[in-house]
Amino acid sequence: MTAPAAHVVLRDRALVDVFDLAVRFVAAHAARLWRPMLALLAPGFALCWLVGVSHGWIAAWIAALALGMVAQAPFTLFASRLVFDDRASLSGALRDSVRAASALVVVRAAQAALPASAALLLALAVGSENKAAIALAALFCVLIGLVSLWLGALFVFAPEAAMLERGGATASLRRARALSGSSPSDALLTLVAIALVVASMVLVAEYAGRSLLEDLLQVDAPPALIEVGGSPLALAGFWLSVPYVAVARLLAYLNVRTRVEAWDVQTRFFALAARAQDAETLLAPRRAS
């Protein structure tokens, strides 16, 4: 991915500023994002709700996490183009996300392998109702959780590397490791901040939606998240977080590249070169005459 003239000022920012910029970016482009949000997120929400009704909310959340990671891809590509080109089209982002799907799926599978194995082991131990097995599984899950946190921070920018730099799955993981290694605190804080954003939106959607249904509309709300482990309201909050998370991680990726590779300087040179080329084009007819 080269560095053309950017419409977002690229400079070294604190992580809180990056996430604040993501809010303003999504708000500024809300008119262009609501259609893809409905087209891409509504089917995912409906499918996960169906899984929750038929197979339980644990299966629904697993499906939501898996599908949500894939559903972020078009938003990441679309936002990356809006950063540099106001005329970017969603259709082009969708086509490129399909082309990058194989590398992205491998990258996402590598990120999810350890947490998924730990969760499966704990579920099997709980199902056996053996207290010693449950205790050992819980201890193993804590250890795996710490390792997963470290690996998650190490490869937090792997989706951006896979989609925007198009280097294949292995090259994308190496590239993400290099970027995170150059700024480990930002990588870890990005991962933690994303998790907090998703959890916050789930809880806000759950309790605000319940209040709206019961207090304002006088409609019976579905069973509470805390009672049954999930609800359509909480699930809606998760899916609404997908575009913002994609934009926030993209801007964090650009911020790290700005810090490590001086993208702010590169984009200024590209902008100056573009202006010089435009001026040369305008002056060419005068010189010819």
C-alpha positions in Angstrom: 0.0 0.0 0.0 1.6 3.3 -1.1 1.0 6.6 0.5 -1.0 9.0 -1.7 -2.4 12.3 -0.5 -4.5 11.7 2.6 -7.8 13.4 3.5 -7.2 12.6 7.1 -4.2 14.3 8.7 -1.6 11.6 9.3 0.5 12.4 12.3 1.6 10.6 15.4 -1.4 10.5 17.8 -2.1 9.2 21.2 -4.4 6.1 21.1 -7.3 7.9 22.7 -7.1 10.5 19.8 -7.1 7.7 17.3 -10.3 6.2 18.7 -11.8 9.7 18.9 -10.9 10.3 15.3 -12.6 7.0 14.4 -15.8 8.3 16.0 -15.6 11.5 13.9 -14.7 9.6 10.8 -17.7 7.2 11.1 -20.0 10.2 11.8 -18.7 12.2 8.9 -19.3 9.3 6.5 -22.5 7.9 8.1 -24.5 8.7 5.0 -22.3 6.4 2.9 -22.0 3.7 5.6 -25.6 3.0 6.6 -26.4 1.1 3.4 -23.5 -1.3 3.6 -24.2 -1.6 7.3 -27.8 -2.8 6.6 -26.7 -5.0 3.7 -23.8 -6.7 5.5 -24.7 -6.6 9.1 -28.4 -7.4 9.1 -27.9 -10.9 7.6 -25.2 -11.6 10.1 -27.4 -10.5 13.0 -30.3 -12.6 11.8 -28.1 -15.7 11.3 -26.6 -15.4 14.8 -30.0 -14.8 16.4 -31.3 -18.0 14.6 -28.3 -19.9 16.0 -29.0 -18.5 19.5 -32.6 -19.7 19.3 -31.8 -23.1 17.9 -28.4 -24.0 19.5 -28.1 -21.6 22.5 -26.4 -18.3 23.1 -22.9 -19.7 23.5 -23.0 -21.0 19.9 -24.6 -17.6 18.8 -21.7 -15.6 20.3 -19.1 -17.9 18.7 -20.8 -17.5 15.4 -21.0 -13.7 15.9 -17.3 -13.4 16.7 -16.3 -15.5 13.7 -18.6 -13.8 11.2 -17.9 -10.3 12.7 -14.2 -10.7 12.1 -14.9 -11.4 8.4 -17.6 -8.7 8.1 -15.1 -6.1 9.1 -13.1 -6.6 5.9 -15.3 -4.5 3.5 -15.5 -1.7 6.1 -11.7 -1.7 6.5 -11.1 -1.5 2.8 -13.9 1.1 2.2 -12.6 3.3 5.1 -9.0 2.9 3.8 -10.1 4.3 0.5 -12.1 7.1 2.0 -9.0 8.2 3.9 -7.3 8.9 0.6 -10.1 9.3 -1.9 -13.6 10.8 -1.3 -14.9 9.1 -4.4 -14.1 5.6 -3.2 -16.8 3.1 -4.0 -18.2 0.3 -1.8 -18.4 -2.0 -4.7 -14.7 -1.9 -5.2 -14.1 -2.5 -1.5 -16.4 -5.5 -1.7 -14.5 -7.0 -4.7 -11.1 -6.5 -3.1 -12.3 -8.0 0.2 -13.4 -11.1 -1.7 -10.0 -11.3 -3.4 -8.3 -11.0 0.0 -10.6 -13.5 1.6 -8.3 -16.5 1.6 -5.4 -14.7 3.3 -7.8 -13.0 5.7 -9.5 -16.3 6.7 -6.1 -17.9 7.4 -5.0 -14.8 9.5 -8.2 -14.8 11.4 -8.1 -18.6 12.0 -4.6 -18.2 13.4 -5.7 -15.4 15.7 -8.7 -17.4 17.0 -7.1 -20.9 17.3 -5.8 -20.6 20.9 -8.8 -18.9 22.5 -11.2 -21.3 20.7 -9.3 -24.4 21.9 -9.3 -23.0 25.5 -13.0 -22.3 25.3 -13.7 -25.8 23.9 -11.6 -27.5 26.6 -13.4 -25.6 29.4 -16.8 -26.4 27.9 -15.9 -30.1 27.8 -14.7 -30.0 31.4 -17.9 -28.3 32.6 -19.9 -30.8 30.7 -18.2 -33.7 32.5 -19.1 -32.1 35.9 -15.7 -33.3 37.3 -14.5 -30.6 39.7 -10.9 -31.4 39.3 -11.2 -31.4 35.5 -13.0 -28.0 35.7 -10.3 -26.6 37.9 -7.5 -27.8 35.6 -9.3 -26.5 32.6 -9.9 -23.1 34.2 -6.2 -22.8 35.0 -5.3 -23.9 31.5 -7.7 -21.3 30.1 -6.1 -18.5 32.2 -2.7 -19.5 30.9 -4.0 -19.7 27.3 -5.7 -16.4 27.8 -2.5 -14.7 28.7 -0.7 -16.2 25.7 -3.7 -15.3 23.5 -3.5 -11.7 24.7 0.2 -11.5 23.8 -0.4 -13.1 20.4 -3.5 -11.0 19.8 -1.4 -7.9 20.4 1.4 -9.2 18.3 -0.9 -9.8 15.3 -3.5 -7.2 15.9 -2.8 -5.5 12.6 -2.6 -8.7 10.5 -6.0 -8.1 8.9 -4.9 -4.7 7.6 -1.6 -6.1 6.4 -3.5 -8.9 4.6 -6.0 -6.6 2.9 -4.1 -3.5 2.3 -0.6 -4.8 1.6 -1.7 -8.0 -0.1 1.3 -10.1 0.9 -0.5 -13.4 1.6 -1.2 -15.0 5.0 2.4 -15.7 6.1 3.7 -12.4 4.9 0.8 -10.6 6.6 1.5 -12.2 9.9 5.2 -11.4 9.6 4.4 -7.8 8.7 1.9 -7.5 11.6 4.5 -8.8 14.0 7.0 -6.2 12.7 4.6 -3.4 13.1 3.5 -4.5 16.6 7.1 -5.1 17.6 7.9 -1.5 16.7 5.1 -0.2 18.9 4.1 -2.9 21.4 2.3 -0.6 23.8 0.0 0.7 21.0 -0.6 -2.8 19.7 -1.7 -4.1 23.2 -3.7 -1.0 24.0 -5.4 -1.2 20.6 -6.5 -4.8 21.3 -7.7 -4.0 24.8 -9.6 -0.8 23.6 -11.3 -2.8 20.8 -12.5 -5.4 23.3 -13.8 -2.7 25.6 -15.6 -0.9 22.8 -17.3 -4.1 21.7 -18.3 -5.0 25.3 -19.5 -1.5 26.0 -21.7 -1.4 22.8 -23.2 -4.8 23.8 -24.1 -3.6 27.3 -25.4 -0.2 26.1 -27.6 -1.9 23.4 -28.8 -4.4 26.0 -29.8 -2.0 28.7 -30.8 1.0 26.6 -32.9 -1.2 24.3 -34.5 -2.9 27.3 -35.4 0.5 28.8 -36.8 1.7 25.5 -39.0 -1.3 25.0 -40.3 -1.6 28.6 -40.4 2.0 29.8 -41.2 3.9 26.6 -43.0 1.5 24.3 -44.5 -0.7 27.0 -43.4 -3.8 25.2 -42.2 -7.0 26.8 -38.4 -7.2 26.3 -36.7 -10.5 25.5 -35.0 -12.4 28.4 -32.0 -10.5 29.8 -28.4 -11.0 28.8 -27.4 -11.7 32.3 -30.1 -14.3 32.8 -29.7 -16.5 29.6 -26.3 -15.5 28.3 -27.5 -13.5 25.3 -30.3 -11.5 23.8 -31.2 -10.0 20.4 -30.5 -6.5 21.9 -27.0 -7.4 23.0 -26.4 -9.1 19.7 -27.5 -6.0 17.8 -25.0 -4.0 19.9 -22.2 -6.4 18.8 -23.0 -6.0 15.1 -23.3 -2.3 15.4 -19.8 -2.2 16.7 -18.3 -3.9 13.6 -17.9 -0.8 11.4 -16.5 1.3 14.2 -14.0 -1.4 15.2 -12.9 -1.8 11.6 -12.3 2.0 11.2 -10.6 2.3 14.6 -8.2 -0.5 14.0 -7.4 0.8 10.5 -6.6 4.3 11.9 -4.5 2.7 14.6 -2.6 0.8 11.9 -2.1 4.0 10.0 -0.9 5.7 13.1 1.7 3.0 13.8 2.9 3.3 10.2 3.1 7.0 10.5 5.2 6.7 13.6 7.5 3.9 12.3 7.6 4.7 8.6 7.0 8.5 8.5 3.8 8.2 6.5 3.0 11.8 7.3 6.1 12.9 5.5 5.5 10.5 2.6 1.9 11.8 2.1 3.1 15.4 2.1 5.6 14.6 -0.6 2.9 12.8 -2.6 0.6 15.7 -2.2 3.3 18.2 -3.4 4.1 15.9 -6.3 0.4 15.8 -7.3 0.1 19.6 -7.1 3.2 20.0 -9.2 1.9 17.6 -11.8 -1.5 19.4 -11.9 0.4 22.7 -12.3 2.5 21.3 -15.1 -0.7 20.0 -16.9 -2.2 23.5 -16.7 0.9 25.3 -18.0 1.6 22.8 -20.8 -1.0 24.4 -23.3 0.4 27.9 -22.6 4.0 26.7 -23.3 2.8 25.1 -26.5 1.2 28.3 -27.7 
